[in-house]
């Protein structure tokens, strides 16, 4: 057994708790209260853990003023083959109208809550924004997802992969890059399958690959441009060790690995959006037509805790992917205005 501290930065929320269980257990036990340190804004609880794999979630009294609008924005409607074209058109129209009515009801409730000075306390269950592995448990429902903690020899580990080809051959300089962009899901579906195709990349004569977003996003199929967890790898593509093996194989052949970073916005179900929306994000999108989700507010500075919260979180994510996965570059994709500082 060894002590491990769970911590969550949520300085202005009233209450917080931890849900923890062994990965083999079916259900969580009683919630474990966390204590706020007023000096640094972190909720913490320290527990003695045995080596093993754990599932965990946090619970908090939300400070966000909204409830998510029903998804999808334009619901699909499947034609009934037993009905005429006109009947199906009428049913489709009614279906859309019912959905729009529901959306408007949610908007009205949000508007009312936003105007109120106080509102009923709502507990929100979510995965740690700093989780390095997430299991969606067969659903894209954020409330069912769990963070995964692997504890070995008295400390948290990511995996046990040992790098083989760091500095094996020189990598191309920035002015010599021939970049091939790939989407893991569309190209070969898994990190391991990409690794198996390494001869293909070598024959192309490229000097770098750009990997489209691989941070954990809702569901298992997507472009990755609505990230939900910024330190977790999309597990539909494989494990962290398999990602490292793929990057190692590219480095073996002198091919640099650049990763797409999505730092303008996140998925609406990302943890911070429901923890304290306006602390982390702009109150509303700057462009409603081309809004992909809550937009990070890099201009917000917390005078009390002397921190730029959004800048720190995204910078921590960048540092993690560079140090843990030996990434050779980050593309700042779809950014209207960022304030990222990282001293490589």
C-alpha beads as a LAMMPS data file, in Angstrom:
LAMMPS data file: protein, C-alpha beads

344 atoms
343 bonds

1 atom types
1 bond types

-500.0 500.0 xlo xhi
-500.0 500.0 ylo yhi
-500.0 500.0 zlo zhi

Masses

1 110.0

Atoms # bond

1 1 1 0.000 0.000 0.000
2 1 1 1.138 3.529 -0.752
3 1 1 -0.505 6.967 -0.511
4 1 1 -1.899 8.579 -3.659
5 1 1 -3.457 12.037 -3.852
6 1 1 -6.409 12.739 -6.126
7 1 1 -6.697 16.430 -6.943
8 1 1 -8.973 18.694 -8.953
9 1 1 -8.571 22.407 -9.655
10 1 1 -12.030 23.933 -9.185
11 1 1 -11.432 26.901 -6.885
12 1 1 -14.922 28.392 -6.782
13 1 1 -17.114 25.286 -6.592
14 1 1 -18.788 24.594 -3.248
15 1 1 -18.393 20.832 -2.825
16 1 1 -16.492 17.992 -4.495
17 1 1 -16.126 14.255 -4.080
18 1 1 -14.335 11.208 -5.471
19 1 1 -15.804 7.936 -6.735
20 1 1 -13.277 5.088 -6.769
21 1 1 -13.371 1.351 -7.357
22 1 1 -11.159 -1.505 -8.431
23 1 1 -11.461 -2.037 -12.187
24 1 1 -12.864 -5.527 -11.553
25 1 1 -15.677 -4.266 -9.318
26 1 1 -19.057 -3.680 -10.926
27 1 1 -20.183 -0.667 -8.901
28 1 1 -18.742 2.334 -7.104
29 1 1 -19.012 2.505 -3.330
30 1 1 -19.848 5.563 -1.261
31 1 1 -18.627 8.941 -2.483
32 1 1 -15.407 10.080 -0.797
33 1 1 -15.474 13.765 0.251
34 1 1 -12.650 15.990 -0.975
35 1 1 -11.312 19.048 0.826
36 1 1 -10.628 22.422 -0.779
37 1 1 -7.274 24.084 -0.151
38 1 1 -8.103 27.790 -0.237
39 1 1 -4.431 28.615 -0.809
40 1 1 -4.184 27.029 -4.265
41 1 1 -7.779 26.248 -5.313
42 1 1 -7.375 22.455 -5.455
43 1 1 -9.757 19.868 -4.038
44 1 1 -7.783 16.896 -2.701
45 1 1 -8.085 13.582 -0.938
46 1 1 -5.226 11.162 -0.186
47 1 1 -5.858 7.418 -0.016
48 1 1 -3.679 4.356 0.523
49 1 1 -3.787 2.232 -2.637
50 1 1 -2.539 -1.253 -3.402
51 1 1 -0.989 -1.963 -6.793
52 1 1 -3.706 -2.494 -9.379
53 1 1 -6.013 -0.845 -11.908
54 1 1 -8.680 1.552 -10.667
55 1 1 -11.685 3.335 -12.147
56 1 1 -12.491 6.783 -10.817
57 1 1 -14.767 9.770 -11.321
58 1 1 -15.192 13.135 -9.655
59 1 1 -18.425 14.740 -8.483
60 1 1 -18.887 18.446 -7.956
61 1 1 -21.560 21.054 -7.383
62 1 1 -21.514 22.729 -10.785
63 1 1 -21.162 26.468 -11.263
64 1 1 -22.134 26.259 -14.927
65 1 1 -25.343 28.048 -15.753
66 1 1 -26.508 25.892 -18.637
67 1 1 -27.721 22.431 -19.490
68 1 1 -26.589 20.976 -22.829
69 1 1 -28.976 21.276 -25.730
70 1 1 -30.407 17.997 -27.064
71 1 1 -28.228 16.236 -29.603
72 1 1 -28.019 15.906 -32.507
73 1 1 -28.870 19.449 -33.566
74 1 1 -30.678 18.150 -36.655
75 1 1 -32.046 14.721 -35.701
76 1 1 -32.097 11.986 -38.274
77 1 1 -35.410 10.562 -39.375
78 1 1 -35.747 7.193 -41.089
79 1 1 -38.545 6.830 -43.613
80 1 1 -41.271 4.326 -42.832
81 1 1 -41.528 2.060 -45.873
82 1 1 -45.195 1.351 -45.106
83 1 1 -46.118 5.023 -45.540
84 1 1 -46.388 7.240 -48.598
85 1 1 -43.843 9.898 -49.519
86 1 1 -46.197 12.642 -48.344
87 1 1 -46.822 10.896 -45.013
88 1 1 -43.094 10.489 -44.420
89 1 1 -42.520 14.153 -45.241
90 1 1 -45.192 15.153 -42.734
91 1 1 -43.727 12.870 -40.059
92 1 1 -40.262 14.269 -40.713
93 1 1 -41.591 17.806 -40.334
94 1 1 -43.323 16.904 -37.054
95 1 1 -40.150 15.198 -35.823
96 1 1 -38.072 18.319 -36.448
97 1 1 -40.687 20.580 -34.881
98 1 1 -40.802 18.459 -31.719
99 1 1 -37.031 18.539 -31.493
100 1 1 -36.894 22.306 -32.042
101 1 1 -39.522 22.782 -29.339
102 1 1 -37.368 20.787 -26.920
103 1 1 -34.289 22.841 -27.841
104 1 1 -36.194 26.073 -27.238
105 1 1 -37.387 24.842 -23.836
106 1 1 -33.790 24.156 -22.822
107 1 1 -32.718 27.590 -24.065
108 1 1 -35.475 29.248 -22.045
109 1 1 -34.410 27.393 -18.896
110 1 1 -30.801 28.389 -19.524
111 1 1 -31.783 32.014 -19.994
112 1 1 -33.743 31.959 -16.751
113 1 1 -30.886 30.335 -14.827
114 1 1 -28.401 32.808 -16.270
115 1 1 -30.495 35.731 -15.033
116 1 1 -30.947 34.319 -11.532
117 1 1 -28.520 35.331 -8.805
118 1 1 -28.674 31.847 -7.293
119 1 1 -30.074 28.575 -8.517
120 1 1 -30.597 25.064 -7.227
121 1 1 -27.342 23.227 -6.582
122 1 1 -26.719 20.541 -9.175
123 1 1 -24.171 17.748 -8.738
124 1 1 -22.214 16.795 -11.832
125 1 1 -20.320 13.485 -12.252
126 1 1 -17.389 13.515 -14.650
127 1 1 -13.973 12.136 -15.557
128 1 1 -10.835 13.886 -14.341
129 1 1 -9.779 16.507 -16.958
130 1 1 -6.218 15.275 -16.347
131 1 1 -7.051 11.575 -16.808
132 1 1 -4.437 9.911 -19.017
133 1 1 -6.721 7.002 -19.928
134 1 1 -10.504 6.966 -20.273
135 1 1 -12.948 4.103 -20.717
136 1 1 -16.247 5.204 -22.246
137 1 1 -17.749 1.850 -21.210
138 1 1 -19.435 1.180 -24.521
139 1 1 -21.145 4.569 -24.704
140 1 1 -20.319 8.137 -25.671
141 1 1 -22.223 9.327 -22.583
142 1 1 -19.752 11.398 -20.545
143 1 1 -21.567 10.537 -17.304
144 1 1 -20.834 6.820 -17.772
145 1 1 -17.172 7.251 -18.674
146 1 1 -14.470 6.514 -16.111
147 1 1 -10.876 7.572 -15.714
148 1 1 -8.364 4.743 -15.412
149 1 1 -5.536 4.824 -12.886
150 1 1 -2.790 2.196 -13.117
151 1 1 -0.900 1.992 -9.821
152 1 1 2.337 0.004 -9.651
153 1 1 5.178 -0.044 -7.135
154 1 1 3.467 2.681 -5.166
155 1 1 3.004 5.198 -7.979
156 1 1 0.877 5.995 -11.017
157 1 1 2.199 4.736 -14.345
158 1 1 1.049 5.419 -17.913
159 1 1 2.377 2.159 -19.376
160 1 1 5.619 0.186 -19.401
161 1 1 6.798 0.830 -22.944
162 1 1 10.568 1.220 -23.370
163 1 1 11.710 3.501 -26.183
164 1 1 14.081 1.833 -28.657
165 1 1 14.863 4.312 -31.414
166 1 1 15.301 7.735 -29.825
167 1 1 18.218 9.393 -31.649
168 1 1 18.511 6.281 -33.840
169 1 1 18.902 8.366 -37.001
170 1 1 18.818 12.148 -37.552
171 1 1 15.352 13.589 -38.146
172 1 1 14.668 16.091 -40.921
173 1 1 15.027 19.787 -40.155
174 1 1 12.027 22.092 -40.519
175 1 1 13.096 23.266 -43.986
176 1 1 13.370 19.674 -45.257
177 1 1 9.942 18.423 -44.263
178 1 1 7.829 16.394 -46.674
179 1 1 4.656 15.852 -44.652
180 1 1 2.076 13.099 -45.084
181 1 1 -1.149 13.635 -43.117
182 1 1 -3.063 10.612 -41.862
183 1 1 -6.244 9.959 -39.924
184 1 1 -5.701 6.829 -37.856
185 1 1 -9.305 5.648 -38.147
186 1 1 -9.533 6.067 -41.918
187 1 1 -6.005 4.925 -42.750
188 1 1 -5.657 1.651 -40.867
189 1 1 -8.047 1.947 -37.896
190 1 1 -5.439 1.138 -35.207
191 1 1 -1.989 2.338 -34.141
192 1 1 -0.682 -1.210 -34.542
193 1 1 -1.942 -1.404 -38.129
194 1 1 -0.193 1.857 -38.989
195 1 1 3.026 0.468 -37.513
196 1 1 2.661 -2.614 -39.701
197 1 1 2.547 -0.371 -42.803
198 1 1 5.861 1.361 -42.054
199 1 1 7.451 0.172 -45.311
200 1 1 4.735 2.062 -47.193
201 1 1 5.739 5.369 -45.578
202 1 1 9.426 4.720 -46.203
203 1 1 8.782 4.019 -49.895
204 1 1 6.881 7.305 -50.214
205 1 1 10.035 9.186 -49.283
206 1 1 8.332 11.393 -46.691
207 1 1 10.228 12.936 -43.785
208 1 1 7.280 13.597 -41.441
209 1 1 3.760 12.414 -40.702
210 1 1 1.046 14.622 -39.304
211 1 1 -1.406 12.658 -37.177
212 1 1 -4.931 14.056 -37.148
213 1 1 -6.374 14.531 -33.617
214 1 1 -6.093 11.497 -31.346
215 1 1 -7.195 12.957 -28.015
216 1 1 -10.188 11.170 -26.515
217 1 1 -13.411 12.316 -28.212
218 1 1 -17.054 11.192 -27.821
219 1 1 -17.789 7.801 -29.362
220 1 1 -15.362 5.745 -31.437
221 1 1 -15.710 7.227 -34.937
222 1 1 -14.880 10.833 -35.749
223 1 1 -12.340 13.309 -37.045
224 1 1 -11.253 14.154 -33.512
225 1 1 -11.929 17.884 -33.720
226 1 1 -14.205 17.865 -30.668
227 1 1 -11.795 16.631 -27.978
228 1 1 -13.268 15.795 -24.593
229 1 1 -10.176 14.819 -22.560
230 1 1 -6.915 16.582 -23.406
231 1 1 -4.452 14.167 -21.801
232 1 1 -6.099 10.906 -22.866
233 1 1 -5.538 9.074 -26.149
234 1 1 -8.579 7.897 -28.137
235 1 1 -8.783 4.280 -26.984
236 1 1 -10.623 3.173 -30.141
237 1 1 -7.233 3.502 -31.863
238 1 1 -5.298 1.517 -29.270
239 1 1 -3.296 1.897 -26.074
240 1 1 -0.684 4.463 -25.088
241 1 1 2.001 1.783 -25.447
242 1 1 0.834 1.018 -29.000
243 1 1 0.929 4.727 -29.853
244 1 1 4.495 4.919 -28.535
245 1 1 5.485 1.856 -30.551
246 1 1 4.090 3.528 -33.695
247 1 1 5.993 6.764 -33.030
248 1 1 9.133 4.779 -32.240
249 1 1 8.830 2.978 -35.593
250 1 1 8.553 6.290 -37.453
251 1 1 11.636 7.589 -35.633
252 1 1 13.533 4.419 -36.524
253 1 1 13.166 5.412 -40.177
254 1 1 13.964 9.088 -39.634
255 1 1 10.345 10.247 -39.926
256 1 1 9.199 13.015 -37.608
257 1 1 5.781 12.812 -35.945
258 1 1 3.611 15.929 -35.737
259 1 1 0.259 15.881 -33.955
260 1 1 -2.788 18.007 -34.628
261 1 1 -3.730 20.092 -31.624
262 1 1 -7.298 21.393 -31.238
263 1 1 -7.028 24.269 -28.790
264 1 1 -9.710 26.699 -29.914
265 1 1 -12.631 24.714 -28.519
266 1 1 -13.643 21.369 -27.004
267 1 1 -16.659 19.088 -26.967
268 1 1 -19.682 20.422 -25.096
269 1 1 -19.434 17.450 -22.703
270 1 1 -15.806 18.159 -21.732
271 1 1 -15.483 18.287 -17.913
272 1 1 -14.635 21.961 -17.461
273 1 1 -17.702 23.002 -19.467
274 1 1 -19.938 21.642 -16.711
275 1 1 -17.655 22.300 -13.735
276 1 1 -17.535 26.082 -14.146
277 1 1 -18.179 27.058 -17.767
278 1 1 -17.474 30.778 -17.643
279 1 1 -14.252 30.321 -15.658
280 1 1 -12.691 28.306 -18.494
281 1 1 -14.556 29.395 -21.623
282 1 1 -16.041 32.446 -23.280
283 1 1 -19.629 32.906 -22.176
284 1 1 -20.822 32.352 -25.718
285 1 1 -19.099 31.565 -29.044
286 1 1 -17.745 34.436 -31.098
287 1 1 -19.226 32.911 -34.242
288 1 1 -22.443 30.956 -33.708
289 1 1 -22.532 29.704 -37.295
290 1 1 -19.127 28.016 -37.108
291 1 1 -19.164 27.036 -33.446
292 1 1 -17.744 23.576 -32.737
293 1 1 -18.135 23.736 -28.963
294 1 1 -17.187 25.824 -25.902
295 1 1 -14.300 28.146 -26.803
296 1 1 -11.353 28.378 -24.394
297 1 1 -10.926 31.798 -22.814
298 1 1 -7.170 32.379 -22.947
299 1 1 -7.666 35.975 -21.844
300 1 1 -9.003 35.123 -18.392
301 1 1 -6.569 35.669 -15.519
302 1 1 -7.413 34.608 -11.953
303 1 1 -5.936 37.312 -9.746
304 1 1 -6.533 35.385 -6.521
305 1 1 -4.630 32.273 -7.611
306 1 1 -2.342 34.065 -10.075
307 1 1 -3.082 31.683 -12.917
308 1 1 -4.322 31.794 -16.498
309 1 1 -6.525 28.669 -16.143
310 1 1 -7.171 27.843 -19.806
311 1 1 -3.577 28.589 -20.798
312 1 1 -2.227 26.367 -18.028
313 1 1 -4.463 23.402 -18.853
314 1 1 -3.707 23.452 -22.571
315 1 1 0.012 24.019 -21.939
316 1 1 0.002 21.022 -19.574
317 1 1 -1.583 18.932 -22.338
318 1 1 1.065 20.001 -24.848
319 1 1 3.888 19.268 -22.404
320 1 1 2.428 15.850 -21.689
321 1 1 2.214 14.786 -25.339
322 1 1 5.723 16.035 -26.082
323 1 1 7.384 14.486 -23.037
324 1 1 5.380 11.249 -22.746
325 1 1 5.059 10.415 -26.459
326 1 1 8.237 12.046 -27.823
327 1 1 6.196 14.062 -30.304
328 1 1 8.262 16.193 -32.686
329 1 1 5.736 18.953 -33.265
330 1 1 2.218 20.237 -32.650
331 1 1 -0.014 21.836 -35.267
332 1 1 -2.210 24.559 -33.830
333 1 1 -5.308 23.799 -35.820
334 1 1 -8.476 25.929 -36.032
335 1 1 -7.240 28.536 -33.568
336 1 1 -8.698 32.017 -33.772
337 1 1 -6.597 33.379 -30.932
338 1 1 -4.348 31.432 -28.594
339 1 1 -1.944 32.317 -25.822
340 1 1 0.053 29.111 -25.516
341 1 1 3.511 29.383 -24.023
342 1 1 5.725 26.328 -23.901
343 1 1 9.480 26.416 -23.594
344 1 1 10.610 23.278 -25.439

Bonds

1 1 1 2
2 1 2 3
3 1 3 4
4 1 4 5
5 1 5 6
6 1 6 7
7 1 7 8
8 1 8 9
9 1 9 10
10 1 10 11
11 1 11 12
12 1 12 13
13 1 13 14
14 1 14 15
15 1 15 16
16 1 16 17
17 1 17 18
18 1 18 19
19 1 19 20
20 1 20 21
21 1 21 22
22 1 22 23
23 1 23 24
24 1 24 25
25 1 25 26
26 1 26 27
27 1 27 28
28 1 28 29
29 1 29 30
30 1 30 31
31 1 31 32
32 1 32 33
33 1 33 34
34 1 34 35
35 1 35 36
36 1 36 37
37 1 37 38
38 1 38 39
39 1 39 40
40 1 40 41
41 1 41 42
42 1 42 43
43 1 43 44
44 1 44 45
45 1 45 46
46 1 46 47
47 1 47 48
48 1 48 49
49 1 49 50
50 1 50 51
51 1 51 52
52 1 52 53
53 1 53 54
54 1 54 55
55 1 55 56
56 1 56 57
57 1 57 58
58 1 58 59
59 1 59 60
60 1 60 61
61 1 61 62
62 1 62 63
63 1 63 64
64 1 64 65
65 1 65 66
66 1 66 67
67 1 67 68
68 1 68 69
69 1 69 70
70 1 70 71
71 1 71 72
72 1 72 73
73 1 73 74
74 1 74 75
75 1 75 76
76 1 76 77
77 1 77 78
78 1 78 79
79 1 79 80
80 1 80 81
81 1 81 82
82 1 82 83
83 1 83 84
84 1 84 85
85 1 85 86
86 1 86 87
87 1 87 88
88 1 88 89
89 1 89 90
90 1 90 91
91 1 91 92
92 1 92 93
93 1 93 94
94 1 94 95
95 1 95 96
96 1 96 97
97 1 97 98
98 1 98 99
99 1 99 100
100 1 100 101
101 1 101 102
102 1 102 103
103 1 103 104
104 1 104 105
105 1 105 106
106 1 106 107
107 1 107 108
108 1 108 109
109 1 109 110
110 1 110 111
111 1 111 112
112 1 112 113
113 1 113 114
114 1 114 115
115 1 115 116
116 1 116 117
117 1 117 118
118 1 118 119
119 1 119 120
120 1 120 121
121 1 121 122
122 1 122 123
123 1 123 124
124 1 124 125
125 1 125 126
126 1 126 127
127 1 127 128
128 1 128 129
129 1 129 130
130 1 130 131
131 1 131 132
132 1 132 133
133 1 133 134
134 1 134 135
135 1 135 136
136 1 136 137
137 1 137 138
138 1 138 139
139 1 139 140
140 1 140 141
141 1 141 142
142 1 142 143
143 1 143 144
144 1 144 145
145 1 145 146
146 1 146 147
147 1 147 148
148 1 148 149
149 1 149 150
150 1 150 151
151 1 151 152
152 1 152 153
153 1 153 154
154 1 154 155
155 1 155 156
156 1 156 157
157 1 157 158
158 1 158 159
159 1 159 160
160 1 160 161
161 1 161 162
162 1 162 163
163 1 163 164
164 1 164 165
165 1 165 166
166 1 166 167
167 1 167 168
168 1 168 169
169 1 169 170
170 1 170 171
171 1 171 172
172 1 172 173
173 1 173 174
174 1 174 175
175 1 175 176
176 1 176 177
177 1 177 178
178 1 178 179
179 1 179 180
180 1 180 181
181 1 181 182
182 1 182 183
183 1 183 184
184 1 184 185
185 1 185 186
186 1 186 187
187 1 187 188
188 1 188 189
189 1 189 190
190 1 190 191
191 1 191 192
192 1 192 193
193 1 193 194
194 1 194 195
195 1 195 196
196 1 196 197
197 1 197 198
198 1 198 199
199 1 199 200
200 1 200 201
201 1 201 202
202 1 202 203
203 1 203 204
204 1 204 205
205 1 205 206
206 1 206 207
207 1 207 208
208 1 208 209
209 1 209 210
210 1 210 211
211 1 211 212
212 1 212 213
213 1 213 214
214 1 214 215
215 1 215 216
216 1 216 217
217 1 217 218
218 1 218 219
219 1 219 220
220 1 220 221
221 1 221 222
222 1 222 223
223 1 223 224
224 1 224 225
225 1 225 226
226 1 226 227
227 1 227 228
228 1 228 229
229 1 229 230
230 1 230 231
231 1 231 232
232 1 232 233
233 1 233 234
234 1 234 235
235 1 235 236
236 1 236 237
237 1 237 238
238 1 238 239
239 1 239 240
240 1 240 241
241 1 241 242
242 1 242 243
243 1 243 244
244 1 244 245
245 1 245 246
246 1 246 247
247 1 247 248
248 1 248 249
249 1 249 250
250 1 250 251
251 1 251 252
252 1 252 253
253 1 253 254
254 1 254 255
255 1 255 256
256 1 256 257
257 1 257 258
258 1 258 259
259 1 259 260
260 1 260 261
261 1 261 262
262 1 262 263
263 1 263 264
264 1 264 265
265 1 265 266
266 1 266 267
267 1 267 268
268 1 268 269
269 1 269 270
270 1 270 271
271 1 271 272
272 1 272 273
273 1 273 274
274 1 274 275
275 1 275 276
276 1 276 277
277 1 277 278
278 1 278 279
279 1 279 280
280 1 280 281
281 1 281 282
282 1 282 283
283 1 283 284
284 1 284 285
285 1 285 286
286 1 286 287
287 1 287 288
288 1 288 289
289 1 289 290
290 1 290 291
291 1 291 292
292 1 292 293
293 1 293 294
294 1 294 295
295 1 295 296
296 1 296 297
297 1 297 298
298 1 298 299
299 1 299 300
300 1 300 301
301 1 301 302
302 1 302 303
303 1 303 304
304 1 304 305
305 1 305 306
306 1 306 307
307 1 307 308
308 1 308 309
309 1 309 310
310 1 310 311
311 1 311 312
312 1 312 313
313 1 313 314
314 1 314 315
315 1 315 316
316 1 316 317
317 1 317 318
318 1 318 319
319 1 319 320
320 1 320 321
321 1 321 322
322 1 322 323
323 1 323 324
324 1 324 325
325 1 325 326
326 1 326 327
327 1 327 328
328 1 328 329
329 1 329 330
330 1 330 331
331 1 331 332
332 1 332 333
333 1 333 334
334 1 334 335
335 1 335 336
336 1 336 337
337 1 337 338
338 1 338 339
339 1 339 340
340 1 340 341
341 1 341 342
342 1 342 343
343 1 343 344
